[in-house]
Every structure is written in structure tokens, then in C-alpha cells.
């Protein structure tokens, strides 16, 4: 790769690391449905990234060389008219989308049934190890492949015509499993965390649409696809890096020590400086050889690529820590180059259980009893360290001036319940408050009555969140 192309790739990587995380959603919004999914700006960006992931998957060696053969089998290139070619190709892509959407729904349902398992260190560690193995396959350590007998059987499914194209699309994901598998695993793991079937089906269908772009281009138009080449190995390297970073994020969630280190790095650097540092590391990592070098070309190439991959992964980890940090890093305050924030900040009156402690139902009841005696409404936030949308609430909603003002005016007593590790007493509390997923924000009125409405499940932006708080303190004729 010449220096100009390498430099452009490095700059694009740095910009992506700095900017994309600000645009992406980290979990489902409150009362998310299909309309809100399409209307939400951040989720639109998230869908675009998933679409791009599908397109990258189509450009891997497992899928790309088969595209002309597949298109010729279901007859799009030989169709009598452009309309017939469009119908055949669309049928193929929809067939693929239906199967992937079903996988998304299954992942969401599994997340609903076994969501607490994602907080268990053994489960999370196993998932991280699996992702690392898949990343190794992307880097060429070994080849994943279906048994030849199964490949032959799947290849025989479908044929010419609309129905044949649909059936071919429905099995295409399994035929390309060595390359679709790693990307699908990360996407399905995210969907399982959100436990939202609408989001799961939508994202997986969008992923299938991304894979279908080259099929559509070749099947409907007269455009010729670029020839296969070394660039497909670069695509695999990008996917491998993402999988390594994803595996580390799961290990971070399973390990309090790693979680503390990442959080400390974010707090030291701050939100914007942390993004800049991460972008710089990503640029250097790509220049060193994270993408264009190969692990198979001798010790020198291996060393450069390993160092480059490590730098990019560290950049992504730092970027994740900075995303949840405050606007001003503690490091810059100590060095005297920045002033500490002076605006009012959100305060949690109680965090239960405390670190390295077990949940005490008696202590919780005492806090509620004292709030009732004082005539104060109570806000209870159920969260977990592995819950991405919980972090979005902490980062975007609670620090907002209108939410802080509403808490002060209403004299809310605020309680944060850590549900990262399952305990019998904690499970009983969540059942009592009707917590079905995280995050859930429940309210208790001034008279001690647990309110079924308002109730917040998922991420909610500051303005509507403050409105829900106002409803909670204005129940039963209470003065506002």
C-alpha cells in the first residue's frame, strides 16, 4: 500500500474512533417501537453502522468471490427485463433478511430470559474467549469452514425463479458462516443485552441489506464488481480488531479491576481529550500496520501488525472509558490547564449495595421509611455494569441541568441499585418493583406508595425524563 492511501486510511480510522461513538446508541430507548426506531437520529446512525458492517461482511473472502456465481444461479443476470432482475435480486435479499431477523428476535428473547447471566463472570468470560477465537480466524490463525457435505446440501437449496432466489437467500448466511459468524456474534450479543425484539429484528434485517448490496449491484445493473484481491484481507483485519475490542469490553464488564482501570483512564483524560488521545493512537496503529500488514509474512510483519492491532484496541478501550467520563479530565485539572467544573452536579444519596458488599433489604427499607417520614419522593435507578443504556442515562440524562433542577425542586431522595451480581434479596426487590429489564427507573410517592406510573425503562433524554420526575412528585394532589 502506498503512503498516500495508508495515510488516508489512518486519518479515517482516527476520525471514526473519535466521532462515531458519540453518534451511536448504546441501548434501546424507553418504549421503543418501530416508528421511534426509524425517527431516532442516534439509532439511525447505529443502523447505518450495522448496514456498513453487513457491507464489509460481503467484501470478505468467504462471500465476495461467490457473488457472481450466486447471482447467475438464481438468474438475475439472464433475466428478460430489468424489472425481473430487480424482483429476483430483491427476493434473494429478503430471504436472507427474514432468516437474520429471526435470529435477532431469538437473541432478544434469549436476552430477556437470561439477561442476568450476562452479568455472571464465567458467562461473560466464555463469550469473550469465543470472540477472541473468532477474531483469530479473521486474522488468519485458522480457517473456519462448514463440513463439505453440509456445504453441498446448502448449495442445492433454491435455484432459478423468485421462490428459488428466496430460498437461496435464506441459507446464504450459513454458507458464508466463516465470515458472517464473527460479525453476527457481536451483533447478536448486543441484541441479547438490549432484550428488545423490535430492535433485534430491525438491526439484523438491516445487516442483511448491507450484505445484499453487491448482489443487488451485480444482479440489477450492468456494473462489474471489482476483482478480488488483498483488500479483502484488510476488511478481515478491520473485523478482527473490532472483535478483539468487543471481547475486551465483555472482560471489562466481568472484572471489577479492569472496569475500574478503564473508568479511571476516562476520568483522568475527560470526554473530549480522551477522544483525541484515542484517535491519535488509532492513527498510529493503522500506520504501523494494524490493517495492511499480515501475520503470515514473517516475524517482522507479525510484530508490526501485532503492535498496530494492540494500539488500535487500546484506542478503542480508552475511547469507551472517555465516553462515560466528565467533560473535564482530572489530569488536566492537576496540571493546571483546565478549570474544574463549577455547575451543579447530580448526586446519588444512596448506592446499594456498596462495593464488595451484599444487598441489605433492611437498610433499603429504612431509607424508604425515612423518605416517607420526611415527605420526600424517591427515585430508584436499577442498573448493572454490563448495561450500556444505563451508562447512557448516567452520561446524558442525569447531568442535565433540567433533571438536576427537578430533583432539587422536588427534594427527591435518589437511590441507585446495583444489579450487576444476582442475589436473592436483590432479585426479590426487583420483582417487587416489577423490574423486567435494565435500566429501570422507579418512583415512590411522598406517602410511600410505589408508583406503577410514571416508570422509565431504557434510555430517556433529559427533557422527557424531567417531565416524568415532575409527574412522580405531583401525584394525588401533592403540591408542585
C-alpha positions in Angstrom: 0.0 0.0 0.0 1.4 3.4 -0.9 2.0 6.1 1.7 -0.9 8.3 0.5 -3.5 5.6 0.8 -2.1 4.4 4.1 -2.2 8.0 5.5 -5.8 8.5 4.3 -6.9 5.1 5.9 -5.2 6.1 9.2 -6.9 9.5 9.2 -10.3 8.0 8.5 -9.7 5.5 11.3 -8.8 8.3 13.8 -11.9 10.3 12.8 -14.1 7.2 13.2 -12.8 6.4 16.6 -13.3 9.9 17.8 -16.7 10.7 16.3 -18.7 7.5 15.8 -19.1 6.6 19.5 -20.8 9.9 20.1 -23.4 9.1 17.4 -24.1 5.5 18.3 -26.9 4.4 20.5 -25.9 2.3 23.5 -29.2 0.6 24.1 -32.9 0.8 23.5 -34.9 3.9 24.3 -37.9 3.9 26.6 -41.0 2.4 24.9 -39.0 1.9 21.7 -41.2 0.8 18.7 -40.5 0.6 15.0 -41.6 4.2 14.4 -39.3 5.7 17.1 -36.5 3.4 15.9 -36.7 5.0 12.4 -37.2 8.5 13.8 -34.3 8.5 16.3 -31.2 10.2 15.0 -28.7 8.2 17.0 -30.4 4.9 16.2 -30.4 5.9 12.5 -26.6 6.3 12.8 -26.4 2.9 14.6 -28.4 1.3 11.8 -26.1 2.8 9.3 -23.1 1.3 11.1 -24.8 -2.1 11.1 -25.5 -1.7 7.4 -21.9 -0.9 6.9 -20.9 -4.0 8.9 -23.1 -6.1 6.5 -21.4 -4.5 3.5 -17.9 -5.2 5.0 -19.0 -8.8 5.5 -20.0 -9.1 1.9 -16.5 -7.9 1.0 -14.7 -10.7 2.8 -13.1 -13.7 1.0 -15.9 -16.0 2.3 -18.7 -14.1 0.5 -17.3 -11.9 -2.3 -16.0 -14.5 -4.7 -19.3 -16.3 -4.6 -21.4 -13.3 -5.5 -21.2 -13.7 -9.4 -21.9 -17.4 -9.1 -24.9 -17.0 -6.8 -26.4 -14.2 -8.9 -26.1 -16.4 -12.0 -27.7 -19.4 -10.3 -31.0 -17.6 -9.4 -31.0 -16.0 -12.9 -30.8 -12.2 -12.3 -28.1 -11.6 -14.9 -30.1 -13.5 -17.5 -33.5 -12.1 -16.7 -35.6 -10.9 -19.6 -36.0 -7.4 -18.2 -34.5 -5.1 -15.6 -37.8 -5.4 -13.6 -37.4 -9.2 -13.4 -33.8 -8.9 -12.4 -34.9 -6.5 -9.6 -37.6 -8.9 -8.4 -35.2 -11.9 -8.3 -32.4 -10.0 -6.5 -34.8 -8.4 -4.0 -36.3 -11.9 -3.3 -32.8 -13.2 -2.6 -32.0 -10.3 -0.2 -35.4 -10.5 1.6 -34.9 -14.3 2.1 -31.6 -13.5 3.7 -33.2 -10.7 5.8 -36.0 -12.9 7.1 -33.6 -15.5 8.5 -31.3 -12.9 10.0 -34.3 -11.1 11.6 -35.5 -14.4 13.1 -32.0 -14.7 14.6 -32.3 -11.2 16.0 -35.7 -12.0 17.6 -34.3 -15.2 19.1 -31.3 -13.3 20.6 -33.6 -10.7 22.1 -35.9 -13.3 23.6 -32.9 -15.1 25.0 -31.6 -11.9 26.4 -35.0 -11.4 28.1 -34.9 -14.9 29.6 -31.3 -15.0 30.6 -30.2 -11.3 30.8 -28.9 -11.7 34.3 -26.4 -14.4 33.0 -24.6 -11.6 31.1 -23.5 -10.3 34.5 -22.0 -13.6 35.6 -18.2 -13.5 35.2 -18.0 -17.1 33.9 -20.6 -16.5 31.1 -19.0 -13.2 30.1 -15.5 -14.6 30.1 -16.6 -17.5 27.9 -18.3 -15.2 25.5 -15.1 -13.0 25.4 -12.9 -16.0 24.7 -15.2 -17.1 21.9 -15.0 -13.6 20.3 -11.2 -13.8 20.6 -11.2 -17.1 18.8 -13.4 -15.6 16.0 -11.0 -12.6 15.8 -8.1 -15.0 15.4 -9.8 -16.6 12.4 -10.3 -13.1 10.9 -6.5 -12.6 11.3 -5.8 -15.9 9.5 -4.7 -18.0 12.5 -7.1 -20.8 11.3 -9.9 -21.2 8.8 -13.5 -21.7 9.9 -15.4 -23.8 7.4 -18.6 -25.9 7.3 -18.3 -29.6 6.6 -18.2 -30.2 2.8 -21.3 -32.4 2.9 -23.3 -29.6 4.6 -22.0 -27.1 2.1 -23.1 -29.3 -0.8 -26.6 -29.7 0.7 -27.0 -26.0 1.3 -25.8 -25.2 -2.2 -28.5 -27.3 -3.6 -31.3 -25.3 -1.9 -33.1 -22.9 -4.2 -32.5 -22.2 -7.9 -33.9 -20.0 -10.6 -37.1 -18.1 -10.1 -38.4 -15.9 -7.3 -39.0 -18.8 -4.9 -35.6 -20.3 -5.7 -33.9 -16.9 -5.1 -35.8 -16.5 -1.8 -34.6 -20.0 -0.6 -31.1 -19.4 -1.7 -31.1 -16.1 0.3 -32.4 -17.9 3.4 -29.4 -20.3 3.5 -26.7 -17.9 2.2 -25.8 -16.7 5.7 -24.9 -20.3 6.7 -22.9 -20.9 3.6 -20.8 -17.8 4.4 -20.7 -18.6 8.1 -16.9 -18.4 8.4 -17.1 -14.6 7.8 -20.7 -13.8 8.8 -20.3 -15.6 12.0 -17.9 -13.3 13.8 -19.9 -10.2 12.9 -23.2 -11.8 13.7 -21.9 -12.9 17.1 -21.0 -9.4 18.2 -24.3 -8.0 16.8 -26.4 -10.8 18.4 -24.6 -10.3 21.7 -25.6 -6.6 21.6 -29.2 -7.5 20.8 -29.3 -10.0 23.7 -28.2 -7.3 26.0 -30.9 -4.9 24.9 -33.5 -7.7 25.1 -35.6 -5.8 22.6 -37.2 -7.9 19.8 -38.1 -4.9 17.6 -34.6 -3.6 17.7 -33.2 -7.1 17.2 -35.3 -7.9 14.1 -34.7 -4.4 12.6 -30.9 -4.4 13.1 -30.4 -8.0 11.7 -32.6 -7.2 8.7 -30.5 -4.0 8.1 -27.4 -6.2 8.4 -28.7 -8.5 5.7 -29.4 -5.5 3.5 -25.8 -4.5 3.8 -24.6 -7.9 2.8 -27.1 -7.7 -0.2 -25.6 -4.5 -1.7 -23.1 -6.3 -4.0 -25.7 -8.8 -5.0 -28.1 -6.0 -5.9 -25.4 -4.1 -7.9 -24.4 -7.1 -9.9 -27.9 -8.6 -10.3 -29.8 -5.4 -11.3 -27.2 -3.3 -13.1 -24.6 -3.9 -15.8 -21.8 -2.8 -13.4 -19.0 -5.2 -12.9 -17.7 -5.7 -9.3 -14.0 -5.0 -8.5 -11.8 -8.0 -8.7 -10.9 -10.0 -5.6 -7.6 -9.0 -4.0 -5.6 -8.3 -1.0 -8.1 -5.6 0.1 -10.4 -8.4 1.3 -7.8 -9.4 3.8 -7.8 -5.7 5.0 -11.5 -6.0 5.6 -11.0 -9.1 7.7 -8.4 -7.3 9.7 -10.8 -4.5 10.5 -13.4 -7.0 11.6 -10.8 -8.8 13.7 -9.8 -5.6 15.5 -13.5 -4.8 16.3 -14.0 -8.4 17.7 -10.9 -8.1 19.9 -12.1 -4.7 21.3 -15.6 -6.2 21.8 -14.1 -9.2 23.7 -12.2 -6.8 26.0 -15.4 -4.9 26.7 -17.0 -8.1 27.9 -14.0 -9.0 30.0 -14.1 -5.5 31.5 -17.7 -6.0 32.5 -16.8 -9.3 34.2 -13.8 -7.9 36.1 -14.2 -5.1 38.6 -10.5 -4.5 38.4 -10.5 -3.9 34.6 -13.7 -1.9 34.9 -12.1 0.3 37.5 -8.9 0.9 35.3 -11.0 1.9 32.2 -13.2 4.2 34.3 -10.1 5.7 35.9 -8.5 6.4 32.5 -11.7 8.0 31.3 -11.9 10.2 34.4 -8.2 11.2 34.1 -8.5 12.2 30.4 -12.0 13.6 30.2 -14.5 13.2 27.4 -13.1 15.3 24.6 -9.4 14.9 25.4 -9.9 11.2 25.8 -11.5 11.0 22.3 -8.5 12.9 20.9 -5.9 10.6 22.6 -7.8 7.5 21.3 -8.0 9.0 17.8 -4.2 9.6 17.8 -3.5 6.0 19.0 -5.8 4.6 16.3 -4.0 6.7 13.6 -0.6 5.4 14.8 -1.8 1.8 15.0 -3.1 1.9 11.4 0.1 3.5 10.2 2.2 0.8 12.0 0.3 -2.0 10.3 -2.9 -2.9 12.1 -4.8 -3.4 8.8 -2.4 -3.7 5.8 0.2 -6.0 7.3 -0.2 -9.7 7.7 0.5 -12.2 10.5 1.7 -14.7 7.9 4.6 -12.8 6.3 7.4 -13.4 8.7 8.5 -12.3 12.2 8.9 -8.6 11.3 5.5 -8.3 9.7 4.0 -10.2 12.6 5.5 -7.9 15.1 4.4 -4.7 13.3 0.9 -6.0 12.8 0.6 -7.2 16.4 1.8 -3.8 17.7 -0.6 -1.9 15.4 -3.6 -4.1 16.4 -2.7 -3.6 20.1 -2.6 0.2 19.7 -6.0 0.3 17.9 -7.6 -1.9 20.6 -6.1 0.3 23.3 -7.5 3.3 21.5 -11.0 1.8 21.4 -10.8 0.9 25.1 -9.7 4.4 26.0 -12.5 5.8 23.8 -15.0 3.7 25.7 -13.8 5.0 29.0 -13.8 8.6 27.9 -17.3 8.2 26.6 -18.6 7.9 30.2 -16.3 10.5 31.7 -17.0 14.0 32.7 -16.2 16.9 30.3 -13.0 17.9 32.2 -10.3 15.3 32.9 -8.8 15.2 36.4 -5.3 15.0 34.8 -5.7 18.4 33.1 -7.1 20.0 36.3 -4.0 18.8 38.2 -1.7 20.1 35.5 -3.4 23.5 35.7 -4.5 23.6 32.1 -8.2 23.3 32.8 -10.7 24.5 35.5 -12.8 22.0 37.5 -16.5 22.1 36.6 -18.5 24.5 38.8 -22.0 23.8 37.6 -24.4 21.8 39.9 -24.0 18.0 39.5 -26.3 15.1 40.1 -25.9 13.4 43.4 -26.9 9.9 44.5 -27.9 9.8 48.1 -27.5 6.0 48.4 -25.8 3.4 46.2 -26.8 -0.2 47.2 -25.1 -2.5 47.7 -21.8 -0.7 48.3 -18.7 -2.1 46.5 -17.8 -5.6 47.7 -20.9 -5.8 49.9 -24.1 -7.7 49.7 -27.5 -6.0 49.3 -29.4 -5.3 52.6 -33.2 -5.3 52.3 -33.4 -3.8 55.9 -31.1 -0.9 55.0 -33.2 -0.2 51.9 -36.5 -0.3 53.9 -35.0 2.2 56.4 -34.2 4.6 53.7 -37.7 4.4 52.2 -39.2 4.8 55.7 -37.1 7.9 56.3 -38.2 9.4 53.0 -41.8 8.8 53.9 -41.4 10.5 57.2 -39.7 13.5 55.5 -42.4 13.6 52.8 -39.9 13.2 50.0 -40.5 11.4 46.7 -37.9 8.7 45.9 -36.2 7.9 42.6 -34.8 4.4 42.3 -32.4 3.6 39.4 -31.8 -0.2 38.8 -28.6 -0.6 36.8 -25.8 -3.0 36.0 -22.2 -2.5 35.0 -22.8 -4.5 31.8 -25.9 -2.4 30.8 -24.9 0.1 28.1 -28.2 2.1 28.2 -27.6 2.5 32.0 -24.4 4.3 31.2 -26.1 6.4 28.7 -28.5 7.6 31.4 -25.6 8.4 33.6 -23.8 10.2 30.8 -26.6 12.1 29.1 -29.6 12.4 31.3 -28.7 12.8 35.0 -26.1 15.5 34.5 -28.6 17.7 32.5 -29.5 21.0 34.2 -33.2 20.4 33.9 -33.0 17.0 35.6 -30.9 18.3 38.4 -33.3 21.2 38.8 -36.3 18.9 39.0 -34.5 16.7 41.6 -33.7 19.8 43.7 -37.1 21.4 43.4 -38.9 18.1 44.2 -36.5 17.2 47.0 -36.1 13.8 45.6 -34.3 11.1 47.5 -32.1 9.3 44.9 -31.2 5.6 45.2 -29.0 3.6 42.8 -29.5 -0.2 42.9 -26.5 -2.2 41.5 -28.0 -5.3 40.0 -24.7 -6.4 38.3 -24.5 -9.5 40.5 -27.6 -11.5 41.2 -28.6 -12.0 44.9 -31.8 -13.5 46.4 -32.7 -10.3 48.3 -31.9 -8.2 45.2 -34.0 -10.4 42.9 -36.9 -10.1 45.4 -36.6 -6.3 45.3 -36.6 -6.2 41.5 -39.7 -8.5 41.5 -41.4 -6.2 44.0 -40.8 -3.2 41.8 -41.7 -5.0 38.6 -38.2 -4.7 37.0 -38.1 -6.7 33.8 -35.1 -5.1 32.2 -32.3 -2.7 32.8 -32.2 0.2 33.2 -35.4 0.7 35.0 -36.2 3.9 37.0 -39.0 3.5 39.5 -40.6 6.2 41.7 -42.1 6.2 45.2 -44.5 8.9 46.1 -44.2 11.2 49.2 -46.7 8.9 51.1 -44.5 5.8 50.5 -46.7 4.4 47.7 -44.7 2.6 44.9 -45.9 4.1 41.6 -46.5 2.0 38.6 -46.7 5.2 36.5 -44.5 7.0 35.8 -42.0 4.3 35.1 -38.9 4.6 32.9 -37.4 1.5 31.1 -34.4 2.1 28.9 -32.7 5.4 27.9 -34.7 8.6 28.1 -33.5 12.0 27.1 -33.3 14.8 29.8 -36.4 16.8 28.9 -38.9 13.9 28.9 -37.1 12.4 31.9 -37.6 15.6 33.9 -41.2 15.6 32.9 -41.6 12.1 34.3 -40.0 13.2 37.6 -42.4 16.0 37.8 -45.3 13.6 37.4 -43.9 11.4 40.2 -43.9 14.3 42.7 -47.3 15.7 41.6 -49.4 12.6 42.3 -52.5 12.6 44.5 -52.8 16.3 44.7 -49.3 16.8 46.0 -48.0 20.4 45.7 -45.6 21.0 42.8 
